[in-house]
Amino acid sequence: MLNPQPEKTFIRNKAAQVFALLFVTEYLTKWPKFFFDILSVVDLNPRGVDLYLRILMAIDSELVDRDVVHTSEEARRNTLIKDTMREQCIPNLVESWYQILQNYQYTNSEVTCQCLEVVGAYVSWIDLSLIANDRFINMLLGHMSIEVLREEACDCLFEIVNKGMDPVDKMKLVESLCQVLQSAGFFSIDQEEDVDFLARFSKLVNGMGQSLIVSWTKLIKNGDIKNAQEALQAIETKVALMLQLLIHEDDDISSNIIGFCYDYLHILKQLTVLSDQQKANVEAIMLAVMKKLTYDEEYNFENEGEDEAMFVEYRKQLKLLLDRLAQVSPELLLASVRRVFSSTLQNWQTTRFMEVEVAIRLLYMLAEALPVSHGAHFSGDVSKASALQDMMRTLVTSGVSSYQHTSVTLEFFETVVRYEKFFTVEPQHIPCVLMAFLDHRGLRHSSAKVRSRTAYLFSRFVKSLNKQMNPFIEDILNRIQDLLELSPPENGYQSLLSSDDQLFIYETAGVLIVNSEYPAERKQALMRNLLTPLMEKFKILLEKLMLAQDEERQASLADCLNHAVGFASRTSKAFSNKQTVKQCGCSEVYLDCLQTFLPALSCPLQKDILRSGVRTFLHRMIICLEEEVLPFIPSASEHMLKDCEAKDLQEFIPLINQITAKFKIQVSPFLQQMFMPLLHAIFEVLLRPAEENDQSAALEKQMLRRSYFAFLQTVTGSGMSEVIANQGAENVERVLVTVIQGAVEYPDPIAQKTCFIILSKLVELWGGKDGPVGFADFVYKHIVPACFLAPLKQTFDLADAQTVLALSECAVTLKTIHLKRGPECVQYLQQEYLPSLQVAPEIIQEFCQALQQPDAKVFKNYLKVFFQRAKP
């Protein structure tokens, strides 16, 4: 306060933060006079007041910050501090704010605005009558007329209005505020040019409107019809103002009032009969929404930035209003959209793009606003169906798909796909829409953005209408031929579609062929025509990659090879299982693909990307070709296990799991042979030393451990435990020890859960009297201790949901041991193991009784309590 120069703002903020932390720590115990001491030093010195207000804001954010998740202890402490403040000092603080506002309102706008911010923050948790009284409200209303203060005054009034209170009192408060604001001319929106202030004012009106609606809802619920009527009347008188703000050309101002608008429509939805005025209000809101949905001239479609993103968000809010309008008056909405749509599309050639776009957009939005089951918009309610049918017919026959603006083109295709059921009613329009997709309007459009989106929409269109596609299949396949080109890096030819977009085109081609009514030979020929160019290109590119010296060129060739495999994979999405592949006579084509792609696994260059593509293809082929894939798996696995990293193994194991779970006993010889090589590869990676602080290496190892245990779980769960048993005693023991380690040593509840599942399965299979030699010893020496040592660890957090699941599997393991070993297990726990853990005799007794309960759930619940008590 005494410095000739004021401190920098960030220093003042830090100082305020330090004081706030000190306050939170000391106020209840050592420094109850905190505020009085600060006020006595500060007095009314402007720099002192500035720091005092910053401290108050910092304290508010410590106690009631809405964005911070407090622990239950912090929450209790904060509540106690607020209660103590309410008893001891809040009236004095409020008085100090009043004095500050009175002293500085005309001389120091910065301090005054700070003080208004403090009042707004504290209003939510102090006694409202200290603020919502004549002297404070009159002062705030006075500030509404001072240009430098009015935005903060607006926010402060908003916080006051937002405070929960008795519905009748709230109604009176809002009404008295409105009267003063109206008589002071604030409701004349068109006279006001300051959009920043209007955005705050719109938020205030929104708060007042929503508060009145909350009052109305409470009063209706309480059966107080007289006051509810009054509240509804008060709401109705604000609608004209709401509409002025909603239609305002500035989207922030409009956006801030949408909440009130939405809630008002919700009230109208609940009323049985609407008055003429209310109907007029609904229509006015509808027109406002339609107008505000329109893009402005400045919107940059080619390079969308922050402003564009904000408009997209604002459009989503308007969509919610439109949906709510549909609930209040679906007929009116349909009629309004139809009117706008028809008049716009009649003259689309001479209409500005944003009006054409919004007309089609409104038709698109009706699909969600007027919901039906399974998109059946063209059956059922005749008047609705015929209105939508008329609009769709106009859309596809008007020629608007040729409009020269990307937003209109995209909206056309989005709408055509959304209402695909229209084409089952009027299939004669399919050819012209297909042409739009395939020519310069769609997949060959000059804009990459349009081409990309159209590729996706085209695949959806074809899939949803596959029954109607038969007459056009050959024509479509011919027309998309050039879009299927695999563009190798060296020819410099820039393909029209990105490889991601081409995936959709390949999938579409696959769907057309598979769902056609052609005989199997024709389907096979078409599929071969589709995939042969990929295979031929693949062989050439793989040879080139083997010879490539330059790393950049290697990478681009590998990318191209990967795309080829990806495209072939994607065509197979048209098949649901082997049956359809067989029926189409396509098994042979895919087996040829397999033979073409598998050599890539032995390529020493760019291993990661090549392996990843082939692996995905194998996953698909296991579904499509089933056991026909099996002969290829051993050599593929052998290649994939060479020089592999944690990530390679992690991605390889799900493939083996898929094969094991699907084919079970059929793949037993392969698993027997591959089991130890796979485990050696895993252990080798897990045992590699890593930097102590290398988080990503630690995470990779954790994920690999999980994959390893998931593999053992699949083997044991698919009835293939013999595969483990046949690996020789030493290897079996090594595997079992790793499972015990996984259950106990690593603080990873997901892996621990899997390990306990494996252990209980092995006990179930091998734990009886006729189990493998030495397994009973292993159960008592290792498995039983693991069931106690894991949950007793400090890292085993019983408040964590995943850990509770691990504990549940631990309980299953103990129950299974008891089931297989009988009284011998109880005796071991009672006389040897539990006493060795220093468990009290009465608790041992209790534990063994719970274990012997027939209901497993009882024991699971008991186990949780047992470990909660046992932990220090």
N, C-alpha and C positions, 0 to 999 in steps of 0.2 A: 504493500500500500504506500510505502514511503519512497519507493524508487522514483527518480525523475522520469524514467522511461517505463511504459507498461511492459510486463513480461510477454513473450511470444505466446500465441494462443495454445500451442501444443504443450507448453510448460504449464500453463494454467490448467489445462485439462488433466495432465498427469498429476498435478498437485491435488486437484479435486478428487481424482481416483484414489490417491494415497489416503486422503482424509476420510473418504467413504469406507475404505477397507478398515481403517483404524476405528471408525464409528461402529461398523458391524461387529468388530471384535470386542470393543471396550464398553459400548453404551450400556448394556444391561448390567455390567458388573462394576466397572471402575470409573465410568465417565457419564453419569446420568445428566450432567449439566452441559453436555456437548454443544447443543444449539445455543443455549444462553451465553456460554463463553464466547462462541464465535460471533454471535450478534453484538455482544458488548464491545468486542474489538473492532468489528466492522462498522458499526453505527450506520451512517448513511454515506460513507465515503464510496464514490462510484466504483473504484477498483476493488474495494473490499466487497461491495455488493455483488460485483461480477463473480468473484471467487465463491462467495456464499451460495449464489444461484447455481453455479457449476457443481458445487459439492452436493446440493440438494438433488440435482439431476443424476449425479453419479450414485447417490444413495438409493434413489428410486430404481435405477437399473440393477443395483445389487439385490434389492428386496423383491422387486416385482417384474424383472425383465421377462417379457413374454417369450423371448427367443431362447432363453437358457433353461436347460433341464436341470433342476436342482435335485440333490439327494434328499431323501426323506428327512434327514437330520437338519440339512440347510433349510428345508421348507419349514420345519417346526421352529427353528431359530428365527427365521424371517417373520413368521406369524407373531411370535412373541414380541419381537422388536416393534412391529407395527401396532400391536395392541398397547404396548407401553407408551409409544409415541402418541397414540390417540388419547390416552389418559393424561399424559404429562405435558405435552408441548405443542400438539397440533394447533390449538386455538392461537397460541402465540406466533407460530409460524405463519398462519393465515393472516394475522394482524400485520406481521412484517411485510408480507406480500402486498397487502393493501397500501401500506405506507410507501413502499418502493414504487408501486404503480402511480400513486398520487404525486409523488415527488418528481418522477422522471418522465411522465407521459409526454410532456411537451419539450423536454430538454435532452433526453438521452434515449433515442429509439432502440438502440441495441440492448441496453439493460432492460427496458420495458418489454421488448419481445422475449428476452430470456425469461423474465418473470412470468409472462403469460404462458410460456412453454411449461414452466414449473407447475403453475396452477393446473394446466391441462393434464399433466402427468399424475399429480397427486389426487385430483378429483375422483379417480376411479376407486380409491380405497380410504378416503376420509369422509367424515359426515358431510353430506351434500349441503345441508342448511347453512354451513359456514360460508359457502360460496354462492349457492343459488338464493341470494337475498337481494333486496332492492339496491343496496349501496354497491355491491360487486357487479350485479348485472347491468346497472345503469352505467357504471364506469366502462364495462366491456362494450356496451352498445355505443358509448361515446367513442371508444377506440375504433369502432367499425367505420367511423367517418374520417379517421386520420390515415392518410395514404400509407405511411410507413408502418403502421401498426395493424392495419385491418386484416391482413392475411393471418397473423398469429392470433388476433382476437377471434377470427372465424373458427380457427382450429380449437381454441379454448372453449368457445360456446359449443362446438361439436362434442367435445369430451363431456361437458356438463349435461348435454341432452342425452348422451349415450349411457349415462349412469343409470343402473337399475333402480327403480323406485316404484311406489304404489301407482297403479295405472291411472287413477283419477288425478293424482298430484302431477304425474308426468304430463297428462293431457293439458292441465292448466298451465304448467310451466311452458310447454311448447307453444300453446296458443298465445300466451302473453308475449313471448319472444317474437312470434310471427307478426302480431299486431304492430309492435314497435318497429320491426324491420320493414314492414309494408308501408307504414306511415312515413318512414324515413326514405322511402323511394327505392329500397333495395330489390323489390320485386320487378322493377322495370328493367329487365335484362338487356333489352335492345339499346338502352342508353349507355351501357357499360362497355368500355373498350379494353379494360385490363383483363386479359384472359387468365393470367396467373391468379388474380383475386377471384375471378368467376369460377375457376376450378375448385378453389377452397370453399366458395359459397355453395357450389353445387353439392359438395360433400356434406356441408352443414344441412342443406335442405333435405338431402338423402337421409341423414341421421334423424332429422325431425319427422320426416314421413315414416321411416321404419319404426321409430319410437311410438308414433300414434298407432301404427298397425299392431305392434306388440301389445299396447294398451287395449285395443279393440279385441284382440284374441283372448287376452286374460279376462276381460269383462264378459265376453260371450261365454267363456268357460265357467265363470262364476255365476252366470245367470242374471247379470245386472244389465237388463235390456235397455233401460233408459240411458245410462251412461255410454253403453256400447253404441247406441244410435248417435249420440253426441260425438263420439270418437269417429264414427264413420263419416259424419257430416264434416268434421274437421279435416279428415283425410281428403274427402272430395274437393274441398276448397283449395287444396294444394296441387291438384292435378294439372291445372292450367300452367302453373309455374314449372312443374315437373316436365311437362311437354315442351315448354320453351327451352329448358336446359337440355332435354334429350335430343332435340333437333338442332342444337347449336352446332355451328360448323367446326368448332374445335372438339376433337374426339375426347380429350381428357375431361372436358366439362361434361360432355354427353355420357362418358363412361362412368363418371362419379355418381350419376343419378339412377343408373340401371337397377341397383338393388331395390330402391323404393318402387320403381316401375314394376319389377318382377313380383314383389310382395303384394302390390296393389292388384295385379292380375290374379294372384292367388286368392285374394278376398273375393273378387268377382266370380271366380270359379265356384266358390262355396255358396254364393247367393242363388236362390231358386229362380228369381226373375230379375232381369236387369232393367233399370229405368232407361228412358231415351237418352239421357245425358251420359249414363254409363256406357251405353252402346256406342255413342259418339266418341267417348274417350277411347274405347277399344279400337275403333277405326283409326282414330288419330295416332295412337301408339303404333298401329300396324303400318301406317303410311310413313311415320317417322323411321321405323326400323328399316323399311324398304329403301328409303332415301339414304340412310346412314350406312347401309351395307355397300354402297357404291364406292368404288376406288376413286381417288382424286387424280388430277393430272400429274402430280409430282411422283406418284408411286413408281419406283424403279424395278421393273420386272426382271431385268437382266442381271442386276447386282443388288440383291435384297439386303438391306442393312438393318440398323436398329429401329428406325422409323417404320419400316415395312413390317418388321416382326411385331411391333406394338399394334399396328393396324390388324394384323392377323389375329392377335389375341383379342382385340376389341370386337372383331367380327364373331369370334366364338361366343362372347357375351351376348351379342345381338341374336345369335342363333338360339341361345337359351330363352330369350324373350319371345322369339318366334314360336318356339316349342310351347311356351306357356300360353301364347295367344291361341294356338291351335286347341289347347285344352278348354279355353274359355269359349271360343266360337269357331269350330272347325269350318263351318259352312262359309263364314265371312272371310276367313283366311284363304280358303280355296278360291272363292270368287274374286278376291282382291288380286291374288297372284295371277289368276287366269286373265284378268283384265290387263294387268301390266304386261304379262308375257305376250298376249295376242297382239296388243297395239305395238309393242316393240318389234316383234318378229315380222310384222307386216311390212315394216319399213327398215329392216336391219341394214340395208346397203347404205342408207343415209343417216344412220344413227351412230352416235359416239360409242366407242368400244365399251366404256364402263357401264353404259346403260344396257347394252346387249348382254354383257357378261352377267350383270345382276339379274336380268330377266331369266336367264338360263339357271343361274345360281338359285333363284327362288324356287324354280321347279325342282331342282336337285334337293333343296332343303325340305320340301314337302314330304319326301319319302320318310324322313325321320319324324317330322312334326305330326304326320298323320299315320301312326304306326299300324302295321298289319303283320300277320304272322307269315314268315317265309316269303316276304316281298310280293304277296298276292294283291298288288294294287289294282289289278284289272279284273277282279271278280268281286262278288259281294255287293256292297252298296253301289247301286247302279249309277246314281248321279255323280258320285265321286269318281267311280271307275271311268265313266265316259268323259269327264272333265280332264282327267290325267291322260286318257288315251288320246283325246283331241290335241292336247299340248304336245305329247310325244310325237304324234303324227306330224304336227306343224314343225317340230324341231328337226325331224329327219328329212322332211320333204322341202323345207324352205330354202335349203342351200346355205344356211348360216355356217355350216362347217367350213366354208371357204373364207370366212371373215379373216381379214389380215391382221389379227392380233393374237398373241400367244394365249392371253387369259381367256379369250372367247373359245379358241380351239380346245384348250384343256377342259374348260367347263363343259363343252359339247361332249367330249369323250367320257368324262366322269359321269355325266348324266345318262348317257346311252348305256353305260355299264351298270349304273345303279338301277335302272328300270329295265334290265334285260328281259323280264317276264313279258314286257310289251311285245317282244318279237315272237313269242309263242302264240300271241293273239293275232298279230298281223305280220306273219313271216315274210310277206312280200317286200318288206323294207330292209331285209338282211343284206342283200347284195350291195345296195348303195352305201350302207354303213361299213361293210367290209372294205369297199373301195376307199372310203375316207380313211380307214385305219392304214391301208396299204400304200396310199400314194403320198403326194407332197403335203397333204393335210395332217398326216399322222407319222408313220414310221420313216418317211422321207422328208419331214418338215425341215426348214432351214435352222430351227432352234434345237440345240442338243437337249435342252430341258424338256421340250415337247416330245421329241423322239423317245427319250428315256421313259417318261411317264406312260407314253402310248404303248411301249413294249409291254409294260406290266398290265395295262388295262386290256390290251388285245388278248393276252393270255387268259385273263379273267372272262372276257366276253366269249371266247371260243369254248372255254371249259363249261360255262354255265349254259351254253346253247348247243352242246355237242350233238344232241339229237337232230337239230336243224341244219347241221353243218355239212351233212353228207354230199349234197349236190356240188359243193364248192371246194372240196378237199384238194383235188389235184391242182385246181387253179391257184389256190392259196399257196400250196407247196411250191409251185413254179414261181410265184411272185415273190416269195421270201427267200428264194435261192441265194441271192447275192448277200442277204443279211446274215446268212449262216456261215459266210466265209470266215475261216480262221485266219486272222491277218498276222503273218509272221513279222518280226521286228524289222527285217532287212528291206522289205519292199517299199517302205516309206509311205505306203497307202494308208490314209486315215479312214478307218472304217466308220460307217454312219453311226453304229451303235457301240457302246462300251461293252466289255466282255460280260459285265453284270447284266446289261440289258439283253445281250445275246442269249443268256441262260433262259430268259422268259420265252424267247423265240424258239429255242430248241425244245423247251417243255411243250409249247403250243404245237409244234410239229409232231412231237410224240403223241400228244393227246388226240390230234386229228387222225393219225394213222390207227392208233389202238381202238378208238371209239367208232371208227368207220364201219360201214356194213360190208366192206370188201371181204372176199374169202381169204383164208390164212396165207395162201401163197402170195397174193397181192400185197397184203400187209407186210409180209416178210421182205418182199422186194423193195417196198417203199422205205422200210426201216433200214435196209441195207444201203439204199441210195443216200439216206440221211447220214449214216455213220461211216460209210467207206471213205469219203473224203477226209474225215477226221483221222481215221487210222493211217491213211497214206501219208498225210501231212505229219502225223506223229512220228512215224518211222524216220522220215527225212530229217525232221528237226532234232530227233534224239541223236542221230549220227552227227549232225552239225554241232550239237552241244558237246559231244565227246571230244571234238577236235578244237573247240573254241578256246582261245588263250585269254582273251580279255574278259575280266570279271564282270564288267557291265553287260557285255554281250551274253555271257553265260546266264546272267540273271534274267535278261529279257527273253532268251530262248526257253529257260526253265518256266518262266511265267506262261509263255505261249503253250508249252506242253501241258502245263497244269490246267489251262483253260480248256484244252482239247478233252482231257479226262473229265473235267467238270461238266462240259456240254453233254458228253455221252451219259454221264451219271444222271443229268437232269432229264434226258429223254425217258429214262426208266421210271420217272415219277408217274407216268401215265398208267403203270401197272400197279395193281394192288398186291398181288402175290404171284407165285410160280404158275398158278392155274392160268391166269390171263396171258402170261408170257408164252406158255406152252400153246394155248389156244391160238395165239397170233403167229405161232411158228417162229418166234423171235429169239428162242434160247440160243440158237447157233450164232446169231449175229453178236450177241453179248459175250458169248464164249470167245469169239474172234477178238472182240475188243479186249477182253481180259488178257489173251495171249499177246496182243499188241502192246498193252500198257505195262505188263509186269516187268519186262526187261529194264524199264526205267529205274526199278528198285536197285539194280546193280550198278547204276551210274554213280561214279565217285564224286561227281560235281553237283552242287546245289541240292544236296540230299534232302534237306528239310522240306522244301516246297514240293519236290517230286513225290516223296513218301506220303506227304499229307494228302495229295490228290488221289494217289492210287489207293490209299487206305479208305478214303471216303467211297471210292468206287466199289471196293470190296464189301463195305457195309451194305451198299445198295444191292449188290449181286447176291449177298446171302439171303436177302428178302426175295429177290426176283427169281433166282436160279436154284435156291436151296442146295440140296446135296451135290448138284452138278459143280458147285464151286469148290468142294472139298479137295479134289486132286491138286488145286492150285495153292492151297493154303500152306503146306509145309515149306515149299521153296520161298514163297513170299515172306513167311515168318522168319526164315533163316536170314534173308537179306535185310529185313527190317531190324533184326537184332544186332547187326554188325555196326560197330562204332556208334553206339547211340547215346544220346544225352537223356537227362531226366524227362524232358518234354516229349521226346520220341517215344519213350517207354510208356509214359502216361497216356499218350494217344493210341498206342498199340494195344495196351491191355483191354480197353473196351471191345476191340475187335475180337480178341480171344474169348472174352466173356460172352459176347453175342453168339459165337460159334458153339461154345460149351453149353450155354443155356438152351440153344435151339436144337442141337444135334445129340447132346448127351452121349450115350454109350457109343454112337457111331464114330465119335472123334476120340474115343479113349486111347487107341494106339498112338495117334498124333500127340495127344496131351502127354502121355507117358514119356514120349521121346523129347518133347519140347520143354517139359516142366523144369528140369534143372538148368538148362541153358538160359531160360527166361529168368529164373531166380538168380543165377550167377550175374546176369547183366544188371538186374535190379540192385543186388547187394553191392556190386562194383561201383555203381553210381552213388549209392547211399553212403558208402564208406570213403568216397573221395573227400579230401580235406577242403574246407572252404574258409574264406575270411570270416573272422568272428562277427563282424558287423554287416556282412553281406545278406541283407534282408531277402533279396530276390532268390538267392541260392537256397536260403533256409525255407522259403515258401515252396520252391520247386521240389525240394526234398520231402516236405510235408505232403504235398499233393501226390508225389510218387508213392510215398508210404501208404496213403489212402487207397491209391489204385492197386497196389500190391495186395492189401488186405481184401479189397473188393474182389480181386481175382480168386483168392483162397475161398472167399465166401461163395462165389459162383461155383467153384469146383465142389466144395462140400455140399452146397445146397442143391446141386444138380445130380446128387447120388453118385458122385465120382470120387468119393474119398479113397477108393482103391488106388487112384492115380498117385495120391500122396503116399499111401502105405507101401507102394511098390518101389519107392525111391531108395530103399536101403535104410537100415536103422539110424545111421549117422545123419543122413540128410533129413529123415523124418524128424529127428530130435531138433535139428537146426531150425527147421520150419516152425515147429511147435514153440521153440524158445523165442523166435521173432514175434509170434502171436502174443505170447505172455508179455514181452517187452512193449508191444504196441498197446496192450491193455493197461499196463502199469506206468511205464516210464515217460511216455510222451504226452504232454498236456494238450491233447487234441481229442475232444469228446466224440467227434464224428468217427475217427479211427478207432477209438476205444469201444464205441458201440459195435462196430463191425467185428472187432476182435472177440468180444464176448459172444456175438452170434456164432462165430466160427467155433469157439471153445464149446458152447453148449451143443452145437451140432455134432462135434467130434465125440463129446461125452455120450450123446444119444447113440451114436453109431458104434463107438469102441469101448464105452465105459462099463459094459456088462461083464459078466463072469467069463464070457468067451471072447473078450476083446484081445487085441494084440498084446504080446508079452511086454510087461513093463509099463503099460499105459495106466494101470490102476495106481502104481507108484507115482507116476507123473501127475495124476489128478491130485493126490494129496500133497505132493511136494511143491507143485507149481500152480495148478489151476485154482485150488481152494485159496491159497495165500493171495493170488492175484485179485480174487473177488473182494478181499479186504484191503489190500495195500493200495489199490487204485482209488477207491472212494475216500481213504484216509488222507490222501495227499492234499496239501493246501491248494494246489492248482485245480482240484476237482470241485468245481463251484456248483453247489446244489441249487443255486438260484438261477442257473442257466438252463434253458429248455433242452439244449442238445445233451448237456451233462445228465439231466434227469432221464433222458432216453437211454443213455449209456448205462446208468444205474439200473434201469428197468431190465436191460439185457443181462446185466450182472446177476440180478435176482433170478432170471430164467436159468442161467448157468448153474447157480447153487441148487435150484429146484431140480434140475435135470440130474445133477450129481446124486442128490438124495433119492431120486426116482430109480437110478441105475444101481446105486450101492446100498440103499436101504439103511437099516439100523447101524451098520458099520460106519456110515458117514456121520450120523448123529453122534455116535460114541466118540469118533475122532475129534469132532468139533468140541464136544462137551469136556472130554478128558485131556486132550492135548493142545489143539490149536488155539481155541479162544482163551484158555488160561495163560498161554504163552504171550498173549497180547495184553495181559493184566486186566481182563474184563471181569467185573464183579460176578460172583456165582449166580445171584438172582437174575442178572441180565442175561447170562449164558442160558439159564433155564427158559427165560422169556423168548430168547432168540430161537432156541431149538423147538419150542412149541409153535412159534410162528412158521418155521420152516416146514413143520409136519402138517400144517393146515392144508386141506385139499384144495382150497381156493387160492390160486396163485396170486390173485390181486391183493389178498390180505397180506401175503408175505412181501410183495413189492412195496406196499404202503409202509409196512413195518420197517423195512430195510432203510428207507429214507430217514425215518425218525431215528433209527439206531445210529446211523452215521452222523446225523445232526448233533446228537448227544455226544458221540464219541470224539468229535473234532474239538481241539482246544480252542 
